């Protein structure tokens, strides 16, 4: 089932429909511009339930609360940070690691990341 512009269509107990469809090997795709639309039309609690039962999220550029929610949802990974300090007498190089969000606001996907997402989507559709 594919629902484009999903927040403009109101389904009572849509979370039950999605869960039941999944148990019967039916994939459901919900498309929306921004999570705030879903919260406005379905209410905060129901919107959270809908987002939490979705198995995969494909997102374009988003801002604000939606961006923060996606960054938290994708989680943190160990990232390597390189730094260079230059002064009059010396140049030093430092490498450190720290946990940081995988995706930040305005981070663009590289071509191989988009290909990977397409591959994941194809596998999901075959299930």
HELIX and SHEET records of a PDB file:
HELIX    1   1 UNK A    6  UNK A    8  5                                   3    
HELIX    2   2 UNK A   14  UNK A   23  1                                  10    
HELIX    3   3 UNK A   35  UNK A   42  1                                   8    
HELIX    4   4 UNK A   44  UNK A   53  1                                  10    
HELIX    5   5 UNK A   64  UNK A   74  1                                  11    
HELIX    6   6 UNK A  111  UNK A  126  1                                  16    
SHEET    1   A 2 UNK A   2  UNK A   3  0                                        
SHEET    2   A 2 UNK A  29  UNK A  30  1                                        
SHEET    1   B 2 UNK A  76  UNK A  86  0                                        
SHEET    2   B 2 UNK A  91  UNK A 101 -1                                        
END                                                                             
